Amino acid sequence: MKEAAKLNMMNFSFAVSYNNQCEVYMEKILIDSKKTGPERWLIDEEELGRDRDYMLQIYPSKARLIMVLIEDSCDRLEYEGSSMFAEYPDKDTIRGIADRIYDKVKYRDDDDSLRHLIEVMLCNEFFVRRCRYKMRRKFF
């Protein structure tokens, strides 16, 4: 019987904790909901951008160099009708971009793990830019 009461208390404390987190979250939504239109989303995008920039700063030096090259490649693809914004980006296009970046940064004859890292980082950058593109298209 004591164990059942203890479990109920644990569930209750979890529910209280969860409800408090939800209240804080709902309070933030109510504050943000006073803003209307695209401004509300642009502020969130700025916060996410600052957080992303910080995370990029703590990448290892080799990964930061690769990221600079990836961002440069993606900057050149950031236009209406680009393969980056296709519904299903072409795997060969991604591999081609990754291969060009790999040729610039390789330091040994063949390093598949580095090539795979570049492809993963490139796919992630595609994802980030596609999300931003879709969000902006909704409002502008």
N, C-alpha and C positions, 0 to 999 in steps of 0.2 A: 504494500500500500504506500509506504514511504517513497519507493522508487517511482510510482505513478505520479505522486504529488511533486516529486523533484523534476520529473520530465515535464509536467504541466508548467512548473515555474520556469524551466529552461525555455519552453515554447513561448511562454508569456514574455520573458525578457527579450527573446529574439523578436517577437512581434512588436514590442515597444520600440526596440532599436530600429527595426525596419520601418515602423511608422514614423519615427522621428526623422529618419533619412528621407522618407517620402515627403514629409512636411517641408523640410528644408528645400528639397528639389522643387516641390510645388510652389513654394514661396519664390524661388528663383524664376520659375515659369511665369508667375503672376507679375513679377517686376519686369521681366523681359517682354511680357505681352503688352505692356503699355506702349512699347515701340511698335510702329506699324510698318508694313512693307519690307522692302529689301534691306533696310538699315539694320533690322534685327538680325538678319543672317550674316551680313557683312561683318558685324562686330564679332560674332562667333567665329567667322573665318579668320579674322585677325588674331584672335586668341589662339586658334589652332595653328596658325602660321608661326606665331612666336614660340609655341611649344615645339613645333616641328624643327624650327631653326635651332633651338637649344639642343634637341636630341641629335641633330646633325653635327653640332659642335663637339659632341663627346664620342663621335665615331673615331675609330683608329685612323691614323694619318693616311694609310693606303686607301681605306674605304672613303675618306673625305675626297681624295683625289679622284677616285672613280665616280663619286657622286657629282663632282663638278662637271666631269665629262658627260655624265648621264643627263644632268640638267641642261647642259648646252645642246645636246642632241634633241632632247624633248622640246626645248625652246624653238628649235627649227621646225618641229612638227606641230607646233601649236597654232593651227589655222583651221578655219571651217573646211570640212571635208577631208581632213587629215586621216591617215590610217590609225592614228592614235585614238581618234574619237569614233572609229567605226564600231558598230554594234558588237562585232567579234573581231578584235585586232588579229592580224595575220601573224602566226607563229614564226614564219620565215622572216618577216620584217623585223620582228623583235630580235631574232637570232642574228640577223645581219647587222643591226645596230650594236648589239652586244659584241659581235666579232670585231667590229671596227674599234670599239672602246678597248677590248682585250688586246688588240694589236698595239695600242698606244701604251698600255700599262704593264704588259707581261715582262717578266724579268728572268724567266727560264724558258726552255724550249716549248714545253706544253704543260699547262697546269689546269686540269679540268675543274678543280674546285674553285679556282679564281674565275674561270669562265662561267660556272654556275652561279657564283656570287653576283657577278655582273648581271646575268639574266634575271636573277631574283630582284636585285635592286632596281633594274630597269622596269620590270613588271610592276613593282611597287610604285615607282614614279608615274607610270602610266595610270595606275589606279587613282593616285592622288589627284592628278590633273583631270582625269575623266570625272571624278566626283565634283571637283570645283567647276568644271565646264557645265555639267548637268545642273548644278545648283544655280549657277548664274543664268542659264538658259530659262529657268523657271520664272525668273523675275525681270529679265531685261529683254 
